Every structure is written in C-alpha cells, then in structure tokens.
Amino acid sequence: MDFRIADTFTDSLARLTGEEQKAVKTTAFDLQVNPANPGLSFHKLDDARDKHFWSVRASGDIRLIVHRSSASLLLCYVDHHDRAYSWAERRRLETHPQTGAAQLVEIRERVEEIAVPRYVEVAPSAPPQPALFAQRSDAQLLGYGVPTEWLADVRQATEESLLELVGHLPGEAAEALLQLATGGQPAIPRALVAPGSDPFAHPDAQRRFRLMGDLEELERALEYPWDKWTVFLHPAQRQWLDEHVETSHGHLCVGTMHLAKGLEFRAVAVMACDDEIIPLQARIETVTDDSDLEEVYNTERHLLYVACTRARDRLLVCGVEPASEFLDDLRTPGRS
C-alpha cells in the first residue's frame, strides 16, 4: 500500500501544541507500519462528500483525517475533532479532468442572499470592477489547474475578490491566476495526460503530496516545514548527492547537510550558516516543551558538525550577520 502525506497535513500539524504533535506523530508512524493495526481507531466520515475520508484518533479529541483506499493511505489533515471533521466535509480528492494532477479540492458552498426591501437613501455606488478572466476559455482555465466547479467563480473574479478566491484553489491554479492578473503569462497549459496515468506522479501533484518510503522519511517530513523538506530533504533530491557521488576536476557537487553523512571531500563549503537558519527558527517555533527544545538544538548542532567534518583539507563556512550561534562551537583557540 502506498503511504503519502499532504502539505495540508504538515501545515495543520505545525499549529498543534508540542504534546499534541507527539501523539499525532506516533499515530502516523503506526499507520505507516501497519494501517490494519486493530489498535488504531478508524471512523468513517458519513457526512463527507468524499467517501474515502476517515478519521483516526490520536489522543483526546485530536483527529487525523486520512484518505483511505485499497491501494493507498494519504494523511490529509489533523486538528481537534470538530475542526478536523469540518475540514474533511468541505473537501474531496480528485484527479483534475484536464491536467491529470491529483488535487484536494475545496467544495464550493453556494449561499443565496435573500433581498429584504429597505426604504433608505443609498449613496451612489462605485462602478463595478471588470471581471479579470471573463474572456478566458474553459480549456485555458482548466489547463491552469482550476477545478471545474470553480470556473464560474474565477470568471467573475475582480481585482478586489481575487486574493480571497485564490485561497480556495489548488496552488498551481492560484499562481497562474495571480500571474495573469498582473500582466504575466503562465506556462502553456498542459495537454491531456494519458488515460491511466498516476495522478500523484504529475509535477503539480508532487508539490502537495509525497510518497513515504520508510519511517525515516516520514520522521524527517514531520520534523520540518513542507517547503524546506520537499526542496532539501526528500529522497528525490538524493540524485544531487549520495554515497556513489563522483567528483571531477573543475566541477562541484551540491548537496544538503542531511545527505552528506558518511561522505568525505578534499574541500567543503558550508553555506547559509545564519541565525534562524541553523538552528531553523521555523522548527523551534513549533516546540513548546523545554526538553524537546533541547533535543532540537542538539540535533541542529550535530547536523552542522557533520557537514563541517566532511572536509579533509579545507573548510569554508559562509553566512551573513547575525551568524548562527553554533559557529562558536567550531572555533578553536588561536583561530578565527
């Protein structure tokens, strides 16, 4: 069974307390090891539009929202009971009909306003703003990743309403619309994908869903903000640097601190050793317990140590002021 996490899961996890995060991570690890474990409390969400949404109890009233099928399990969201259920009831997992990318689509809620006669003087209203995308065809908007049920709203969007609207759309659609509204031209819309293609393999889907190969990958994914992990830590980046790396004269090898363990080079440059980068401020802000904070500091300090000790002859450490406090650990008496 494929085991994936969504960016909405890691984003929602970061908003919980330290103790709640611990319980959620333990449950996530249990789900990856054995999703059929009888100790896991699954509950089918009968009111959800997507009938593959289930909740899993982590602790107290903390619930994980998972998308469960015979072939895959996707961690989608986590929150306190009512908010978690509300999130799931307003979304469904879809394959976009034109791009072929997997998307978590927010279900459009229709609210009809009832006009009540009022006999008051009304100041002249400002002229209506023009619709930004009224001249765009369905094929164009779908090609940018706009979900089908949001086409009408996109066509009616104005400069005033656009920013609120894009918050309800998948990332690729939001970016394309903002670029169009500011006079840019997004990439040419993608053609229809071949029938039967994996919707999670689409580049747009890979921005928000990631396949977890083992517990180590899941642990890393849950420790760091989504954007940092997907760019620097995900196994897809191992093509940059692994144990089989070969160097040649006049060329550089570029890699991450996390993947440099066990390697050795004649010269190494460790970059961006800035305050709030090492240790990572975004990671520190998610910790509420002092013992956990000490563990974060020790892990980040060891990470820098590992990176710097990859150098056999020469080491260059770069950063901007204020620099990382961990650089003091590297300085020896008589050297700067």
Phi, psi and omega in degrees: 000131177287136181240119184233160170235153178251156178297331178294334178288311181292326177296315181289327178299321183294342181272355180273166177287168181301315180295320178295320178298320179301314181296321180294317181295320177299316179296320179297319178296318179297321179296322181289320182292315183204091181295345178268006181305123181296343179283348179274132184262094178272142175222123180287136181270098185292332182271358180283143177292326178268113186285000177264002178278131175230159171250150177230128182284129176261307177189151179051238178251020177279128182232133170272137173259121181237149173256117192239128174223180181291338185252345186205160174225126183239122174280117188255321190196159175210139180188182172293154193317300187295318181292324178295315179296319180298319179300314183292324182291344181254015182217162173209152177271126183227158167259121184299134186294339181250313182280334181081008182272144174288136181221142166269106188260129175284130181285127183288126179264126180266124178238121180262130181270129178267121182280128178249122181300131176224132183256077178227157177281132182245131178295148180303130181277156178292150179301143182298144178284146180290148175287130188287328189238023183299331184269000180276137180283162176302318182298321179295311183294320177295323179297334177275001178095010178291126177297148185304316185287352178258002182300315182297319180294320179296320180296330182270356185296138175242177177301326183285324186263349188297315184298324178288323182294315186294340177293345180260358188253157173301154187304316183293326178290316180299315181296319181295317181293319178296323178292319177297319183294335180259016175090004179275178178227105179298168178303153180304131181306142182288148177284169176301139179275162181293139177304139179088358179293149180288115182295338179280346180275349180296141181305323179293323178292326181292343176289336187236346178234137178226137178278131180260120182278326182203180182295326180297317178296319179295319180299317178295317182298326182274351181269338188236154174303148186306314185295323179290317183293316184292329181278318191248335189249339185296144182305338177299338181276356184291347175298338180286325188201119175212186186292348181259011184300140178235136179252155178220158184300132177085005181235154178246150171254128180250129181206187181251159177301321185295333183258004183271350183302132178089354180260166179211140181222156179295318179225141182226138172244121178255117188254164175059042176275063185258159171298141183075357172255314173230105359286154184288119184298322181298327179286321180297321184293342179272355184261132179244343182260137183298322180293322177293323179296319178297322178295320178298314180298316181295320180295315181292322178296317179294325179299315178295320179299315180299316181298317183288330181276008173282347183276131178270319184243315187228141179227129175240122179248124185242153176180177176239156179285140357284136183277167179298138178295340182287346180295335177299330180293336185272341184281135177249156181305134177088357181234153179245000000 
